[in-house]
Amino acid sequence: MRAALAIVKKDLILELRGREVVVTIFVFAFLLLTLFSLSAEPGSTALKEMAPGVLWMTFLFAGVLGLGRTFDRERENDCFQGLLMTPADHVQIYWGKCLSTMAFVVVFQLLLWPIFAVLYGFSPIQGAPLAWAAFLLGDAGFVALGVLLSAVTIHSRSRELILPLLLFPLCLPVLVGGVRCTALALSGGGFGDAGMWLGRIAAFDVIFISLGTILFPLVVEE
């Protein structure tokens, strides 16, 4: 895992210097949440009912924006080929990119959570353990699949269009399960109530983390 951790360290250092990924997706997500919060009266039942769906759709759209930048630095001057030529195993490259992207997504969610709670009239503490369990499980599968598809589309001229078209349909299980778990968390439900949905998201994670680990070396060798 040394090579994977080296890639994570490299990506995090570059992000701290430029602050491109987290700031971009945070601002985009903040604007989406704010615009949707204006569609109903503050504190109304309608606003609270649509809040979990709005939150997860925001995560999905902002996450795709972040995934689109996963290999942006490596595309410059054909650095991606240089990365593949290093002694690092291709599986470690995949895991390194997954871990660094996961870190970016979690940071932006941490920044967004209290803002969401204020805009939609929820307590940032009530239901937080269940909500964050759903977030982290959903992030794992979303990132594992997204990094794989980002590698598939890295040389495509229309990658900004192709990536979401491939990713959104495949991520429906995460979206549905995440919305249900978050709705239960915000309404006072517990882990027992959300066990089925958390299990489905976990199954999605296992499937696509395994597929990503197997298929990434084949994708980048083409």
Steps between C-alpha positions, in 0.01 A plus 500: 500500500803730505447609142128563561578713805763690300237585237261613774770720651583649160135580423437649843809721481401628155146565625627693803709715268233569239174426687334421168292188562348553845432871450343442159265224606415674828398824329299308239326292769432806716332677209285194423386464861424870524298507179295195597436644847326795335244274333286472817425701812774485765418236761205367301412131483558497124855630542584238762351217294709586194817570700654145496453468123642848439801424719586177319444647155736780601757245613461315170537803273783653701670160527497458122661843471773386738546166322546685173813651652638169633748454216513861376853560625617172349355594159733797469815422299391135490591457867252215530725277293788601723298397803427162343871449426601539863578185704161539671255221431197617304272379778685727742453793262128428503484478877707815539265695274195357681635598842595854397167558325317358801685747722394793283136386498485450878655842567247676280216306668627602843494863390156463344319312778450795744398727212242244389366473855456877528340546156252214540419538868664190650730448794855416386530260795171309497529196274859584408647150573256325267523771236879489498505121489294528182724777365822303553360175361357685201824689443704178490297341221453826311873576502603143413274500196573861409879461499468195276276685253728806514786278386282356223413848369834672567590535132150574376435847357150505650596350837309774691182372333577128482603461866165606653305308234681182605511573871150623584302188398744268676486707821123477539522236780725733700273798435180318600653336807670820609181703471303244703765481773533878522121542515486251788789672678345846473163370621650339810543144371783273607738247349246223544252680277761564231674162515361376169604814311845511657545136402410574139749786484768277656429231240539763226836598653628143507400439138651814350810516718575143390424576135710817511796315649476230231417716198716810555827331393325370187354844420826691527693243297279558194 
